[in-house]
């Protein structure tokens, strides 16, 4: 009878561990040696977007090509970290378009959503070329969040401890 309780506690702990692992690694599925983004990510047809390229640690040494069905093809030269593009006027409101960044034979993509309505004038682009691109930690620790890891470890440890406590407590009740 005790073996069943221990096995149940172990199974509960393993289930908690296996359910927490996918959430920890599912933050970013498009991994490239360079970072990229489109700002703003939602824009009206005819609006202007900034195509940002993060050239950290030599991840993109050459020219970068940006392609999308909603934008003209844009080339970002090796000495630049951004370019601007105008969204096609005939882009359908509510549609989502893939924007692909290709550099040194590696591609990564993000999306841009077409908002309803038409802009009155050029869309202001939140860009500060004199300060460069907001580059994160880069590499393997860019998305490392100590609070999330600590909370996950505490939850798993707590569930295993509770299962062990209750299995020991019931074992004592059976013998009495």
C-alpha positions in Angstrom: 0.0 0.0 0.0 2.9 2.4 0.8 4.5 1.7 -2.6 1.3 2.9 -4.3 1.4 6.2 -2.3 5.1 6.8 -3.1 4.5 6.0 -6.7 1.6 8.4 -6.8 3.6 11.2 -5.2 6.5 10.6 -7.7 4.0 10.6 -10.6 2.4 13.9 -9.3 5.8 15.5 -9.1 6.9 14.4 -12.6 3.6 15.7 -14.0 4.1 19.1 -12.4 7.6 19.2 -13.8 6.6 18.1 -17.3 3.7 20.7 -17.4 6.0 23.5 -16.4 8.8 22.8 -18.9 6.9 23.8 -22.1 6.0 27.2 -20.7 9.6 27.9 -19.9 10.8 27.3 -23.4 7.9 28.6 -25.5 8.7 32.3 -25.3 10.4 32.6 -28.7 10.3 30.0 -31.5 12.2 32.0 -34.2 15.8 31.8 -33.1 18.4 33.6 -35.1 21.9 34.9 -34.4 20.5 38.4 -34.8 17.4 40.2 -33.4 14.7 41.8 -35.5 11.4 43.6 -35.1 8.8 45.7 -36.8 7.6 48.9 -35.1 4.7 49.5 -34.8 3.4 45.9 -35.1 -0.1 47.2 -36.0 -0.3 49.9 -38.6 -2.9 51.2 -41.0 -2.6 50.6 -44.8 -0.3 53.3 -46.2 1.4 53.8 -42.8 5.2 53.7 -42.2 7.0 51.0 -40.1 10.5 50.8 -38.9 12.4 47.6 -39.6 14.9 47.1 -36.8 17.8 44.7 -37.0 19.9 43.9 -34.0 23.5 43.1 -35.1 24.7 41.9 -31.8 27.9 39.8 -31.5 28.4 39.6 -35.3 25.1 37.7 -35.9 24.5 39.6 -39.1 27.6 40.8 -40.9 26.2 41.5 -44.4 23.2 43.2 -45.9 19.8 42.1 -44.6 16.9 41.6 -46.9 13.3 42.2 -45.5 10.4 40.8 -47.5 6.7 40.8 -46.9 3.5 40.7 -49.0 2.4 44.0 -47.3 5.7 45.8 -47.9 8.2 46.4 -50.7 11.4 44.4 -50.4 13.9 46.4 -48.3 17.7 46.0 -48.1 19.4 47.1 -44.8 23.1 47.7 -45.5 25.8 46.2 -43.3 26.5 49.5 -41.5 22.9 50.2 -40.6 20.6 48.7 -38.0 17.2 49.9 -39.3 15.2 50.9 -42.3 11.7 52.3 -42.9 9.0 51.0 -45.2 5.5 52.0 -46.2 2.7 49.5 -45.9 0.9 48.9 -49.2 -2.3 51.1 -49.6 -4.3 48.1 -50.8 -3.5 46.0 -47.7 -6.8 44.6 -46.2 -7.6 45.9 -42.7 -7.5 43.1 -40.1 -5.0 41.0 -42.1 -1.8 39.7 -40.6 1.3 39.6 -42.8 4.6 37.7 -42.2 7.7 39.9 -42.4 10.9 37.9 -43.0 14.4 39.2 -42.2 17.2 37.3 -44.0 20.9 37.9 -43.3 24.0 35.7 -44.0 21.7 32.8 -45.1 19.6 32.8 -41.9 16.0 33.8 -41.9 13.6 34.8 -39.1 10.1 36.2 -39.3 7.6 38.2 -37.3 4.2 39.7 -38.3 2.6 43.0 -38.9 -1.2 43.5 -38.5 -3.0 45.9 -40.7 -5.4 48.2 -38.7 -8.6 49.6 -40.0 -8.8 53.1 -41.5 -6.3 55.2 -43.3 -3.6 57.4 -41.8 -4.0 61.2 -42.2 -0.3 61.6 -42.7 2.9 59.7 -42.2 2.8 57.3 -39.2 5.4 58.5 -36.7 8.0 55.8 -36.2 9.3 55.4 -32.6 12.9 55.2 -33.6 16.0 56.8 -32.2 18.9 56.1 -34.6 21.4 57.9 -32.6 20.9 55.5 -29.7 20.8 52.3 -31.7 18.6 49.3 -31.3 17.5 48.1 -27.9 19.5 45.0 -27.8 18.7 42.6 -24.9 21.1 40.3 -23.1 21.6 38.4 -26.4 22.4 34.7 -26.9 21.4 32.1 -24.5 20.4 34.3 -21.5 18.3 37.0 -23.3 15.0 35.5 -21.9 16.4 34.3 -18.6 14.0 35.4 -15.9 15.1 34.5 -12.3 11.7 35.2 -10.8 9.9 32.8 -13.1 12.4 30.1 -12.5 12.3 30.6 -8.8 8.5 30.4 -8.7 8.4 27.3 -10.9 10.9 25.6 -8.6 9.0 26.6 -5.5 5.7 25.2 -6.9 7.3 21.9 -7.9 9.1 21.6 -4.6 5.9 22.4 -2.7 3.8 19.9 -4.6 6.3 17.1 -4.1 6.6 18.0 -0.4 2.8 18.1 0.1 2.5 14.7 -1.7 5.2 13.2 0.6 3.7 14.7 3.7 0.2 13.4 3.0 1.5 9.9 2.0 3.5 9.7 5.3 0.5 10.9 7.3 -1.8 8.3 5.8 0.7 5.6 6.3 0.7 6.4 10.0 -3.1 6.3 10.1 -3.2 2.8 8.5 -0.9 1.3 11.1 -2.8 2.7 14.1 
